[in-house]
Amino acid sequence: MGEVLVVASKVKDIVKGAGCNTGGNFVGALSASVESMINRAVERAKGNGRKTVQAKDA
């Protein structure tokens, strides 16, 4: 796994606010999902001939 792309404390605050606990591997798994989403958005932008990733690529 690469660098953590989410703010762990913010994620934990949201989970706690929903009345749940955060497992030790959740933040890493969430970060991996975010990285995958970014990579897909980049590929979509490139596929459409753009270098700028936009909201519509998400």
N, CA, C and O atoms as a Tripos MOL2 file, in Angstrom:
@<TRIPOS>MOLECULE
protein
  232   231    58     0     0
PROTEIN
NO_CHARGES

@<TRIPOS>ATOM
      1 N           0.8380   -1.1760    0.0000 N.3       1 MET1
      2 CA          0.0000    0.0000    0.0000 C.3       1 MET1
      3 C           0.8840    1.2390    0.0000 C.2       1 MET1
      4 O           1.9670    1.2470    0.5850 O.2       1 MET1
      5 N           0.4090    2.2760   -0.6600 N.am      2 GLY2
      6 CA          1.1550    3.5220   -0.7440 C.3       2 GLY2
      7 C           0.8880    4.4200    0.4470 C.2       2 GLY2
      8 O           0.5320    3.9640    1.5330 O.2       2 GLY2
      9 N           1.0640    5.6700    0.2180 N.am      3 GLU3
     10 CA          0.8780    6.7050    1.2300 C.3       3 GLU3
     11 C          -0.6000    6.8220    1.6240 C.2       3 GLU3
     12 O          -1.4790    6.6250    0.7850 O.2       3 GLU3
     13 N          -0.8780    7.1410    2.8890 N.am      4 VAL4
     14 CA         -2.2520    7.3290    3.3490 C.3       4 VAL4
     15 C          -2.7800    8.6500    2.7910 C.2       4 VAL4
     16 O          -2.1620    9.7000    2.9710 O.2       4 VAL4
     17 N          -3.9220    8.5890    2.1140 N.am      5 LEU5
     18 CA         -4.4710    9.7480    1.4150 C.3       5 LEU5
     19 C          -5.6460   10.3890    2.1350 C.2       5 LEU5
     20 O          -6.1890   11.3910    1.6690 O.2       5 LEU5
     21 N          -6.0410    9.8220    3.2640 N.am      6 VAL6
     22 CA         -7.1640   10.3700    4.0180 C.3       6 VAL6
     23 C          -6.6770   10.8150    5.3910 C.2       6 VAL6
     24 O          -5.6590   10.3270    5.8810 O.2       6 VAL6
     25 N          -7.3900   11.7270    6.0010 N.am      7 VAL7
     26 CA         -7.0360   12.2020    7.3340 C.3       7 VAL7
     27 C          -7.6860   11.2540    8.3470 C.2       7 VAL7
     28 O          -8.9010   11.2690    8.5460 O.2       7 VAL7
     29 N          -6.8490   10.4330    8.9790 N.am      8 ALA8
     30 CA         -7.3470    9.3860    9.8680 C.3       8 ALA8
     31 C          -8.2270    9.9490   10.9740 C.2       8 ALA8
     32 O          -9.2690    9.3710   11.2820 O.2       8 ALA8
     33 N          -7.8340   11.0570   11.5720 N.am      9 SER9
     34 CA         -8.6210   11.6100   12.6790 C.3       9 SER9
     35 C         -10.0110   12.0390   12.2150 C.2       9 SER9
     36 O         -10.9840   11.8860   12.9530 O.2       9 SER9
     37 N         -10.1100   12.5690   11.0070 N.am     10 LYS10
     38 CA        -11.4100   12.9890   10.4700 C.3      10 LYS10
     39 C         -12.2930   11.7800   10.1730 C.2      10 LYS10
     40 O         -13.4940   11.7940   10.4460 O.2      10 LYS10
     41 N         -11.6880   10.7400    9.6150 N.am     11 VAL11
     42 CA        -12.4290    9.5090    9.3400 C.3      11 VAL11
     43 C         -12.9550    8.9230   10.6500 C.2      11 VAL11
     44 O         -14.1220    8.5440   10.7470 O.2      11 VAL11
     45 N         -12.0880    8.8550   11.6490 N.am     12 LYS12
     46 CA        -12.4790    8.3030   12.9500 C.3      12 LYS12
     47 C         -13.5720    9.1380   13.6020 C.2      12 LYS12
     48 O         -14.4670    8.5860   14.2420 O.2      12 LYS12
     49 N         -13.5150   10.4570   13.4510 N.am     13 ASP13
     50 CA        -14.5580   11.3310   13.9960 C.3      13 ASP13
     51 C         -15.9200   11.0290   13.3740 C.2      13 ASP13
     52 O         -16.9330   10.9790   14.0710 O.2      13 ASP13
     53 N         -15.9320   10.8280   12.0590 N.am     14 ILE14
     54 CA        -17.1910   10.5320   11.3670 C.3      14 ILE14
     55 C         -17.7380    9.1820   11.8200 C.2      14 ILE14
     56 O         -18.9290    9.0490   12.1010 O.2      14 ILE14
     57 N         -16.8710    8.1950   11.8870 N.am     15 VAL15
     58 CA        -17.2970    6.8610   12.3050 C.3      15 VAL15
     59 C         -17.8160    6.9040   13.7450 C.2      15 VAL15
     60 O         -18.8580    6.3250   14.0520 O.2      15 VAL15
     61 N         -17.0930    7.5840   14.6100 N.am     16 LYS16
     62 CA        -17.4970    7.7040   16.0150 C.3      16 LYS16
     63 C         -18.8270    8.4500   16.1260 C.2      16 LYS16
     64 O         -19.6860    8.0830   16.9280 O.2      16 LYS16
     65 N         -18.9880    9.4930   15.3200 N.am     17 GLY17
     66 CA        -20.2350   10.2510   15.3150 C.3      17 GLY17
     67 C         -21.4300    9.4240   14.9010 C.2      17 GLY17
     68 O         -22.5660    9.7310   15.2620 O.2      17 GLY17
     69 N         -21.1710    8.3710   14.1390 N.am     18 ALA18
     70 CA        -22.2370    7.4650   13.7140 C.3      18 ALA18
     71 C         -22.4710    6.3670   14.7480 C.2      18 ALA18
     72 O         -23.3070    5.4840   14.5510 O.2      18 ALA18
     73 N         -21.7100    6.4310   15.8730 N.am     19 GLY19
     74 CA        -21.9100    5.4640   16.9450 C.3      19 GLY19
     75 C         -21.1450    4.1700   16.7790 C.2      19 GLY19
     76 O         -21.4990    3.1610   17.3900 O.2      19 GLY19
     77 N         -20.1020    4.1780   15.9640 N.am     20 CYS20
     78 CA        -19.3130    2.9700   15.7180 C.3      20 CYS20
     79 C         -17.8510    3.2090   16.0690 C.2      20 CYS20
     80 O         -17.4330    4.3400   16.3170 O.2      20 CYS20
     81 N         -17.0900    2.1390   16.0840 N.am     21 ASN21
     82 CA        -15.6470    2.2020   16.3020 C.3      21 ASN21
     83 C         -14.9260    1.9550   14.9890 C.2      21 ASN21
     84 O         -15.4660    1.3250   14.0790 O.2      21 ASN21
     85 N         -13.7030    2.4560   14.8990 N.am     22 THR22
     86 CA        -12.8920    2.2930   13.6910 C.3      22 THR22
     87 C         -11.8870    1.1680   13.8990 C.2      22 THR22
     88 O         -11.0750    1.2260   14.8220 O.2      22 THR22
     89 N         -11.9350    0.1610   13.0620 N.am     23 GLY23
     90 CA        -10.9720   -0.9380   13.1230 C.3      23 GLY23
     91 C          -9.6010   -0.4620   12.6780 C.2      23 GLY23
     92 O          -9.4850    0.4990   11.9170 O.2      23 GLY23
     93 N          -8.5760   -1.1270   13.1470 N.am     24 GLY24
     94 CA         -7.2050   -0.7350   12.8720 C.3      24 GLY24
     95 C          -6.8320   -0.7220   11.4040 C.2      24 GLY24
     96 O          -5.9150    0.0000   11.0130 O.2      24 GLY24
     97 N          -7.5160   -1.5000   10.5810 N.am     25 ASN25
     98 CA         -7.1660   -1.5790    9.1630 C.3      25 ASN25
     99 C          -8.1150   -0.7740    8.2660 C.2      25 ASN25
    100 O          -7.9630   -0.7690    7.0450 O.2      25 ASN25
    101 N          -9.0920   -0.0960    8.8760 N.am     26 PHE26
    102 CA        -10.0890    0.6090    8.0690 C.3      26 PHE26
    103 C          -9.5140    1.7970    7.3100 C.2      26 PHE26
    104 O          -9.7850    1.9580    6.1200 O.2      26 PHE26
    105 N          -8.7300    2.6230    7.9780 N.am     27 VAL27
    106 CA         -8.1930    3.8260    7.3370 C.3      27 VAL27
    107 C          -7.3160    3.4520    6.1430 C.2      27 VAL27
    108 O          -7.3910    4.0930    5.0940 O.2      27 VAL27
    109 N          -6.4930    2.4270    6.2950 N.am     28 GLY28
    110 CA         -5.6540    1.9790    5.1880 C.3      28 GLY28
    111 C          -6.4640    1.4690    4.0110 C.2      28 GLY28
    112 O          -6.1480    1.7530    2.8560 O.2      28 GLY28
    113 N          -7.5210    0.7070    4.3150 N.am     29 ALA29
    114 CA         -8.3820    0.1860    3.2440 C.3      29 ALA29
    115 C          -9.1220    1.3220    2.5530 C.2      29 ALA29
    116 O          -9.2720    1.3140    1.3310 O.2      29 ALA29
    117 N          -9.5820    2.2930    3.3240 N.am     30 LEU30
    118 CA        -10.2630    3.4520    2.7480 C.3      30 LEU30
    119 C          -9.3190    4.2520    1.8530 C.2      30 LEU30
    120 O          -9.7020    4.6960    0.7710 O.2      30 LEU30
    121 N          -8.0860    4.4290    2.3140 N.am     31 SER31
    122 CA         -7.0890    5.1440    1.5290 C.3      31 SER31
    123 C          -6.8130    4.4200    0.2130 C.2      31 SER31
    124 O          -6.6670    5.0580   -0.8300 O.2      31 SER31
    125 N          -6.7410    3.0970    0.2580 N.am     32 ALA32
    126 CA         -6.5180    2.3180   -0.9650 C.3      32 ALA32
    127 C          -7.6820    2.5060   -1.9350 C.2      32 ALA32
    128 O          -7.4760    2.5830   -3.1460 O.2      32 ALA32
    129 N          -8.9000    2.5810   -1.4060 N.am     33 SER33
    130 CA        -10.0680    2.8190   -2.2600 C.3      33 SER33
    131 C         -10.0070    4.2010   -2.9010 C.2      33 SER33
    132 O         -10.3350    4.3630   -4.0760 O.2      33 SER33
    133 N          -9.5880    5.1900   -2.1260 N.am     34 VAL34
    134 CA         -9.4540    6.5540   -2.6550 C.3      34 VAL34
    135 C          -8.4010    6.5830   -3.7610 C.2      34 VAL34
    136 O          -8.6080    7.2010   -4.8050 O.2      34 VAL34
    137 N          -7.2780    5.9180   -3.5310 N.am     35 GLU35
    138 CA         -6.2220    5.8820   -4.5510 C.3      35 GLU35
    139 C          -6.7380    5.2430   -5.8400 C.2      35 GLU35
    140 O          -6.4320    5.7160   -6.9340 O.2      35 GLU35
    141 N          -7.5130    4.1770   -5.7120 N.am     36 SER36
    142 CA         -8.0850    3.5200   -6.8820 C.3      36 SER36
    143 C          -9.0450    4.4530   -7.6200 C.2      36 SER36
    144 O          -9.0530    4.4990   -8.8500 O.2      36 SER36
    145 N          -9.8510    5.1900   -6.8640 N.am     37 MET37
    146 CA        -10.7760    6.1470   -7.4780 C.3      37 MET37
    147 C         -10.0200    7.2370   -8.2250 C.2      37 MET37
    148 O         -10.4200    7.6370   -9.3190 O.2      37 MET37
    149 N          -8.9430    7.7120   -7.6440 N.am     38 ILE38
    150 CA         -8.1280    8.7410   -8.2950 C.3      38 ILE38
    151 C          -7.5330    8.2100   -9.5940 C.2      38 ILE38
    152 O          -7.5680    8.8830  -10.6240 O.2      38 ILE38
    153 N          -6.9900    7.0070   -9.5350 N.am     39 ASN39
    154 CA         -6.3890    6.4090  -10.7340 C.3      39 ASN39
    155 C          -7.4110    6.2360  -11.8490 C.2      39 ASN39
    156 O          -7.1020    6.4850  -13.0140 O.2      39 ASN39
    157 N          -8.6340    5.8090  -11.5040 N.am     40 ARG40
    158 CA         -9.6910    5.6660  -12.5160 C.3      40 ARG40
    159 C         -10.0600    7.0270  -13.1000 C.2      40 ARG40
    160 O         -10.2810    7.1420  -14.3060 O.2      40 ARG40
    161 N         -10.1290    8.0610  -12.2550 N.am     41 ALA41
    162 CA        -10.4730    9.3980  -12.7290 C.3      41 ALA41
    163 C          -9.3990    9.9440  -13.6610 C.2      41 ALA41
    164 O          -9.7140   10.5720  -14.6720 O.2      41 ALA41
    165 N          -8.1440    9.7110  -13.3300 N.am     42 VAL42
    166 CA         -7.0310   10.1430  -14.1830 C.3      42 VAL42
    167 C          -7.1250    9.4610  -15.5480 C.2      42 VAL42
    168 O          -6.9690   10.1100  -16.5830 O.2      42 VAL42
    169 N          -7.3760    8.1740  -15.5470 N.am     43 GLU43
    170 CA         -7.4840    7.4450  -16.8180 C.3      43 GLU43
    171 C          -8.6650    7.9330  -17.6450 C.2      43 GLU43
    172 O          -8.5740    8.0060  -18.8700 O.2      43 GLU43
    173 N          -9.7650    8.2670  -16.9910 N.am     44 ARG44
    174 CA        -10.9290    8.7820  -17.7170 C.3      44 ARG44
    175 C         -10.5960   10.1320  -18.3440 C.2      44 ARG44
    176 O         -10.9310   10.3840  -19.5020 O.2      44 ARG44
    177 N          -9.9400   10.9940  -17.5820 N.am     45 ALA45
    178 CA         -9.5600   12.3110  -18.1180 C.3      45 ALA45
    179 C          -8.6360   12.1510  -19.3160 C.2      45 ALA45
    180 O          -8.8330   12.7920  -20.3480 O.2      45 ALA45
    181 N          -7.6240   11.2920  -19.1790 N.am     46 LYS46
    182 CA         -6.6970   11.0490  -20.2950 C.3      46 LYS46
    183 C          -7.4310   10.4670  -21.4930 C.2      46 LYS46
    184 O          -7.1480   10.8270  -22.6360 O.2      46 LYS46
    185 N          -8.3670    9.5740  -21.2350 N.am     47 GLY47
    186 CA         -9.1460    8.9650  -22.3110 C.3      47 GLY47
    187 C          -9.9890    9.9660  -23.0660 C.2      47 GLY47
    188 O         -10.3330    9.7590  -24.2300 O.2      47 GLY47
    189 N         -10.3200   11.0570  -22.3900 N.am     48 ASN48
    190 CA        -11.0920   12.1260  -23.0210 C.3      48 ASN48
    191 C         -10.2000   13.2600  -23.5120 C.2      48 ASN48
    192 O         -10.6830   14.3500  -23.8160 O.2      48 ASN48
    193 N          -8.8850   12.9970  -23.5890 N.am     49 GLY49
    194 CA         -7.9570   13.9660  -24.1420 C.3      49 GLY49
    195 C          -7.6760   15.1540  -23.2390 C.2      49 GLY49
    196 O          -7.2780   16.2140  -23.7210 O.2      49 GLY49
    197 N          -7.8780   14.9950  -21.9280 N.am     50 ARG50
    198 CA         -7.6350   16.0940  -21.0080 C.3      50 ARG50
    199 C          -6.5180   15.7370  -20.0400 C.2      50 ARG50
    200 O          -6.2920   14.5650  -19.7390 O.2      50 ARG50
    201 N          -5.8220   16.7600  -19.5570 N.am     51 LYS51
    202 CA         -4.8310   16.5850  -18.5000 C.3      51 LYS51
    203 C          -5.3940   17.0230  -17.1580 C.2      51 LYS51
    204 O          -4.7790   16.7890  -16.1180 O.2      51 LYS51
    205 N          -6.5520   17.6510  -17.1750 N.am     52 THR52
    206 CA         -7.1880   18.1280  -15.9500 C.3      52 THR52
    207 C          -8.2480   17.1340  -15.5110 C.2      52 THR52
    208 O          -9.1810   16.8400  -16.2580 O.2      52 THR52
    209 N          -8.1050   16.6220  -14.3070 N.am     53 VAL53
    210 CA         -9.1030   15.7160  -13.7360 C.3      53 VAL53
    211 C         -10.2020   16.5730  -13.1510 C.2      53 VAL53
    212 O          -9.9440   17.4880  -12.3700 O.2      53 VAL53
    213 N         -11.4390   16.2700  -13.5380 N.am     54 GLN54
    214 CA        -12.5840   17.0600  -13.1140 C.3      54 GLN54
    215 C         -13.5680   16.2120  -12.3180 C.2      54 GLN54
    216 O         -13.4710   14.9860  -12.2960 O.2      54 GLN54
    217 N         -14.5130   16.8760  -11.6690 N.am     55 ALA55
    218 CA        -15.5030   16.1800  -10.8520 C.3      55 ALA55
    219 C         -16.2260   15.0960  -11.6670 C.2      55 ALA55
    220 O         -16.5520   14.0340  -11.1370 O.2      55 ALA55
    221 N         -16.4690   15.3630  -12.9260 N.am     56 LYS56
    222 CA        -17.1830   14.3920  -13.7500 C.3      56 LYS56
    223 C         -16.3840   13.1180  -13.9820 C.2      56 LYS56
    224 O         -16.9370   12.1230  -14.4510 O.2      56 LYS56
    225 N         -15.0910   13.1310  -13.6610 N.am     57 ASP57
    226 CA        -14.2550   11.9420  -13.8190 C.3      57 ASP57
    227 C         -14.3440   11.0060  -12.6120 C.2      57 ASP57
    228 O         -13.9100    9.8560  -12.6740 O.2      57 ASP57
    229 N         -14.9090   11.5130  -11.5150 N.am     58 ALA58
    230 CA        -14.9910   10.7210  -10.2810 C.3      58 ALA58
    231 C         -15.9710    9.5780  -10.4110 C.2      58 ALA58
    232 O         -16.1590    8.8150   -9.4630 O.2      58 ALA58
@<TRIPOS>BOND
     1     1     2 1
     2     2     3 1
     3     3     4 2
     4     3     5 am
     5     5     6 1
     6     6     7 1
     7     7     8 2
     8     7     9 am
     9     9    10 1
    10    10    11 1
    11    11    12 2
    12    11    13 am
    13    13    14 1
    14    14    15 1
    15    15    16 2
    16    15    17 am
    17    17    18 1
    18    18    19 1
    19    19    20 2
    20    19    21 am
    21    21    22 1
    22    22    23 1
    23    23    24 2
    24    23    25 am
    25    25    26 1
    26    26    27 1
    27    27    28 2
    28    27    29 am
    29    29    30 1
    30    30    31 1
    31    31    32 2
    32    31    33 am
    33    33    34 1
    34    34    35 1
    35    35    36 2
    36    35    37 am
    37    37    38 1
    38    38    39 1
    39    39    40 2
    40    39    41 am
    41    41    42 1
    42    42    43 1
    43    43    44 2
    44    43    45 am
    45    45    46 1
    46    46    47 1
    47    47    48 2
    48    47    49 am
    49    49    50 1
    50    50    51 1
    51    51    52 2
    52    51    53 am
    53    53    54 1
    54    54    55 1
    55    55    56 2
    56    55    57 am
    57    57    58 1
    58    58    59 1
    59    59    60 2
    60    59    61 am
    61    61    62 1
    62    62    63 1
    63    63    64 2
    64    63    65 am
    65    65    66 1
    66    66    67 1
    67    67    68 2
    68    67    69 am
    69    69    70 1
    70    70    71 1
    71    71    72 2
    72    71    73 am
    73    73    74 1
    74    74    75 1
    75    75    76 2
    76    75    77 am
    77    77    78 1
    78    78    79 1
    79    79    80 2
    80    79    81 am
    81    81    82 1
    82    82    83 1
    83    83    84 2
    84    83    85 am
    85    85    86 1
    86    86    87 1
    87    87    88 2
    88    87    89 am
    89    89    90 1
    90    90    91 1
    91    91    92 2
    92    91    93 am
    93    93    94 1
    94    94    95 1
    95    95    96 2
    96    95    97 am
    97    97    98 1
    98    98    99 1
    99    99   100 2
   100    99   101 am
   101   101   102 1
   102   102   103 1
   103   103   104 2
   104   103   105 am
   105   105   106 1
   106   106   107 1
   107   107   108 2
   108   107   109 am
   109   109   110 1
   110   110   111 1
   111   111   112 2
   112   111   113 am
   113   113   114 1
   114   114   115 1
   115   115   116 2
   116   115   117 am
   117   117   118 1
   118   118   119 1
   119   119   120 2
   120   119   121 am
   121   121   122 1
   122   122   123 1
   123   123   124 2
   124   123   125 am
   125   125   126 1
   126   126   127 1
   127   127   128 2
   128   127   129 am
   129   129   130 1
   130   130   131 1
   131   131   132 2
   132   131   133 am
   133   133   134 1
   134   134   135 1
   135   135   136 2
   136   135   137 am
   137   137   138 1
   138   138   139 1
   139   139   140 2
   140   139   141 am
   141   141   142 1
   142   142   143 1
   143   143   144 2
   144   143   145 am
   145   145   146 1
   146   146   147 1
   147   147   148 2
   148   147   149 am
   149   149   150 1
   150   150   151 1
   151   151   152 2
   152   151   153 am
   153   153   154 1
   154   154   155 1
   155   155   156 2
   156   155   157 am
   157   157   158 1
   158   158   159 1
   159   159   160 2
   160   159   161 am
   161   161   162 1
   162   162   163 1
   163   163   164 2
   164   163   165 am
   165   165   166 1
   166   166   167 1
   167   167   168 2
   168   167   169 am
   169   169   170 1
   170   170   171 1
   171   171   172 2
   172   171   173 am
   173   173   174 1
   174   174   175 1
   175   175   176 2
   176   175   177 am
   177   177   178 1
   178   178   179 1
   179   179   180 2
   180   179   181 am
   181   181   182 1
   182   182   183 1
   183   183   184 2
   184   183   185 am
   185   185   186 1
   186   186   187 1
   187   187   188 2
   188   187   189 am
   189   189   190 1
   190   190   191 1
   191   191   192 2
   192   191   193 am
   193   193   194 1
   194   194   195 1
   195   195   196 2
   196   195   197 am
   197   197   198 1
   198   198   199 1
   199   199   200 2
   200   199   201 am
   201   201   202 1
   202   202   203 1
   203   203   204 2
   204   203   205 am
   205   205   206 1
   206   206   207 1
   207   207   208 2
   208   207   209 am
   209   209   210 1
   210   210   211 1
   211   211   212 2
   212   211   213 am
   213   213   214 1
   214   214   215 1
   215   215   216 2
   216   215   217 am
   217   217   218 1
   218   218   219 1
   219   219   220 2
   220   219   221 am
   221   221   222 1
   222   222   223 1
   223   223   224 2
   224   223   225 am
   225   225   226 1
   226   226   227 1
   227   227   228 2
   228   227   229 am
   229   229   230 1
   230   230   231 1
   231   231   232 2
@<TRIPOS>SUBSTRUCTURE
     1 MET1         2 RESIDUE 1 A MET
     2 GLY2         6 RESIDUE 1 A GLY
     3 GLU3        10 RESIDUE 1 A GLU
     4 VAL4        14 RESIDUE 1 A VAL
     5 LEU5        18 RESIDUE 1 A LEU
     6 VAL6        22 RESIDUE 1 A VAL
     7 VAL7        26 RESIDUE 1 A VAL
     8 ALA8        30 RESIDUE 1 A ALA
     9 SER9        34 RESIDUE 1 A SER
    10 LYS10       38 RESIDUE 1 A LYS
    11 VAL11       42 RESIDUE 1 A VAL
    12 LYS12       46 RESIDUE 1 A LYS
    13 ASP13       50 RESIDUE 1 A ASP
    14 ILE14       54 RESIDUE 1 A ILE
    15 VAL15       58 RESIDUE 1 A VAL
    16 LYS16       62 RESIDUE 1 A LYS
    17 GLY17       66 RESIDUE 1 A GLY
    18 ALA18       70 RESIDUE 1 A ALA
    19 GLY19       74 RESIDUE 1 A GLY
    20 CYS20       78 RESIDUE 1 A CYS
    21 ASN21       82 RESIDUE 1 A ASN
    22 THR22       86 RESIDUE 1 A THR
    23 GLY23       90 RESIDUE 1 A GLY
    24 GLY24       94 RESIDUE 1 A GLY
    25 ASN25       98 RESIDUE 1 A ASN
    26 PHE26      102 RESIDUE 1 A PHE
    27 VAL27      106 RESIDUE 1 A VAL
    28 GLY28      110 RESIDUE 1 A GLY
    29 ALA29      114 RESIDUE 1 A ALA
    30 LEU30      118 RESIDUE 1 A LEU
    31 SER31      122 RESIDUE 1 A SER
    32 ALA32      126 RESIDUE 1 A ALA
    33 SER33      130 RESIDUE 1 A SER
    34 VAL34      134 RESIDUE 1 A VAL
    35 GLU35      138 RESIDUE 1 A GLU
    36 SER36      142 RESIDUE 1 A SER
    37 MET37      146 RESIDUE 1 A MET
    38 ILE38      150 RESIDUE 1 A ILE
    39 ASN39      154 RESIDUE 1 A ASN
    40 ARG40      158 RESIDUE 1 A ARG
    41 ALA41      162 RESIDUE 1 A ALA
    42 VAL42      166 RESIDUE 1 A VAL
    43 GLU43      170 RESIDUE 1 A GLU
    44 ARG44      174 RESIDUE 1 A ARG
    45 ALA45      178 RESIDUE 1 A ALA
    46 LYS46      182 RESIDUE 1 A LYS
    47 GLY47      186 RESIDUE 1 A GLY
    48 ASN48      190 RESIDUE 1 A ASN
    49 GLY49      194 RESIDUE 1 A GLY
    50 ARG50      198 RESIDUE 1 A ARG
    51 LYS51      202 RESIDUE 1 A LYS
    52 THR52      206 RESIDUE 1 A THR
    53 VAL53      210 RESIDUE 1 A VAL
    54 GLN54      214 RESIDUE 1 A GLN
    55 ALA55      218 RESIDUE 1 A ALA
    56 LYS56      222 RESIDUE 1 A LYS
    57 ASP57      226 RESIDUE 1 A ASP
    58 ALA58      230 RESIDUE 1 A ALA
